[in-house]
Amino acid sequence: MSYRLRFLFGVLALAGLHGAAVADTFEVIESAPLKQVWLNAGFYSYHFDRDKGLNNSNPGLGAEYRFSTVASATVGRFYNSDRQYSNYVGVYYQPFSIGPVRLGAVVGGFNGYPKMRDGGWFPAAIPTASFEYKSVGVNVAVVPKYKDRLYGALSIQLKLKVFE
């Protein structure tokens, strides 16, 4: 078993040990207006299909405008898992939290994956978790596998707040 997989199982085990504490901190976030701009430099993806030779490092440039405590708009471009350039546009909706972590999904459109609509645009809904502290943050997405067209992954996106 690879060290990455052992690390992932370790994190999940620790989360399980603290299940009762997490249940006490689950909340519905009250929507309130915000004006924050975040920038990111792409993603790092841990693909579930480890034997496919996929690109895990997905550099790019993206922006997120958090207009509420529960929602933000996002747009960007990155070098994807199939070693092609992709664009994305979407809306994060994260109405729940566990402690400081927001939970929800990003819904939007992507392009640039050669096996999906010949590289054209397609819709997607992806479960996400976000953590933000002062001027730094991270988005974590669980990208589902779709037939033989898109590969599943755990994607991590670091971000920096540049305006509030």
C-alpha positions in Angstrom: 0.0 0.0 0.0 1.5 3.4 -1.0 2.3 6.0 1.6 -0.3 8.3 0.2 -3.0 5.7 0.6 -1.9 5.0 4.1 -1.9 8.7 4.9 -5.5 9.0 3.5 -6.7 6.0 5.6 -5.0 7.5 8.7 -6.8 10.8 8.2 -10.1 9.0 7.7 -9.5 6.9 10.9 -8.8 10.0 12.9 -11.9 11.6 11.6 -13.9 8.5 12.6 -12.4 8.7 16.1 -13.8 12.2 16.4 -17.2 11.4 14.9 -19.2 12.4 18.0 -17.3 15.7 18.3 -18.0 16.4 14.6 -21.7 15.6 15.0 -21.9 18.3 17.6 -20.3 20.9 15.3 -22.4 20.3 12.2 -24.3 23.5 11.3 -26.4 25.1 8.6 -24.6 28.4 7.6 -26.7 31.5 7.6 -26.4 33.4 4.3 -24.9 36.8 4.6 -23.3 39.1 2.0 -19.5 39.1 1.5 -17.2 40.7 -1.1 -14.0 38.6 -1.3 -11.8 37.8 -4.2 -9.5 34.7 -4.1 -6.9 33.6 -6.6 -5.5 30.1 -7.1 -2.8 28.5 -9.2 -4.7 25.3 -10.3 -5.0 21.9 -8.5 -3.2 18.9 -7.3 -5.2 15.7 -8.1 -4.9 12.3 -6.5 -6.5 10.0 -9.1 -8.3 6.9 -8.1 -7.1 5.1 -11.3 -3.4 5.0 -10.3 -2.4 2.8 -13.3 -3.6 5.2 -16.1 -0.6 7.5 -16.1 -2.7 10.6 -15.5 -1.3 14.0 -14.8 -1.7 14.7 -11.0 -0.2 18.2 -11.2 -2.8 20.6 -12.7 -1.3 24.1 -12.8 -3.4 27.0 -13.9 -4.9 30.3 -12.9 -8.3 30.7 -11.3 -10.4 33.2 -9.4 -13.2 32.9 -6.9 -15.6 35.7 -5.9 -17.2 34.9 -2.6 -20.4 37.0 -2.6 -22.0 35.3 0.4 -21.2 33.2 3.4 -22.7 30.2 1.5 -21.9 30.9 -2.2 -19.2 32.0 -4.6 -18.6 32.2 -8.4 -15.5 30.7 -9.9 -13.7 30.8 -13.2 -10.3 29.5 -14.4 -8.0 27.6 -16.7 -5.7 24.6 -15.9 -3.7 21.8 -17.4 -5.9 18.8 -16.8 -5.3 15.1 -16.1 -5.3 14.2 -19.8 -2.5 16.7 -20.4 -4.8 19.2 -22.2 -5.9 22.7 -21.2 -9.3 23.0 -19.6 -11.5 26.0 -18.7 -14.2 26.1 -16.0 -16.9 28.3 -14.8 -19.2 27.6 -11.9 -20.9 28.4 -8.6 -19.9 27.0 -5.2 -22.9 26.4 -2.9 -21.8 25.4 0.6 -24.7 25.9 3.1 -23.3 23.5 5.7 -20.2 23.4 8.0 -18.4 21.1 10.3 -16.5 23.4 12.5 -14.5 25.8 10.2 -15.0 23.7 7.1 -17.7 24.6 4.6 -19.5 21.7 2.8 -21.5 21.6 -0.4 -20.8 21.4 -4.1 -19.6 23.3 -7.1 -21.9 23.3 -10.1 -20.7 24.5 -13.5 -19.2 23.7 -16.8 -15.8 22.4 -18.0 -14.1 21.7 -21.3 -10.8 20.3 -22.6 -11.2 16.6 -21.8 -10.8 14.8 -25.1 -13.0 11.8 -24.3 -15.9 14.0 -23.0 -17.8 15.6 -25.8 -14.7 15.7 -28.0 -13.2 18.3 -25.6 -16.2 20.6 -25.6 -18.1 22.0 -22.7 -20.1 19.8 -20.3 -22.0 20.3 -17.1 -20.7 18.9 -13.7 -21.7 18.9 -10.1 -18.8 18.1 -7.7 -18.9 17.7 -3.9 -16.6 20.1 -2.2 -15.2 21.2 1.2 -13.5 24.5 1.8 -11.4 25.9 4.6 -10.4 29.5 4.8 -8.3 31.3 7.4 -7.5 35.0 7.1 -6.0 35.3 3.6 -5.3 31.6 2.8 -7.7 28.8 2.0 -8.1 25.4 0.4 -10.9 23.8 -1.6 -11.1 20.0 -1.7 -13.2 18.3 -4.3 -14.2 14.7 -4.8 -14.3 14.4 -8.6 -16.5 11.4 -9.6 -15.4 9.1 -12.4 -17.7 9.1 -15.4 -17.6 6.0 -17.6 -14.3 5.9 -19.5 -14.5 9.7 -20.3 -13.5 11.3 -17.0 -11.3 10.0 -14.2 -12.2 10.3 -10.6 -9.9 12.1 -8.2 -9.5 13.9 -4.9 -8.5 17.4 -6.0 -6.9 20.0 -3.8 -6.8 23.7 -4.7 -4.9 26.2 -2.6 -6.1 29.8 -2.7 -5.1 33.3 -1.6 -7.5 36.1 -0.7 -6.5 39.3 -2.6 -9.4 41.5 -1.8 -12.0 42.0 0.9 
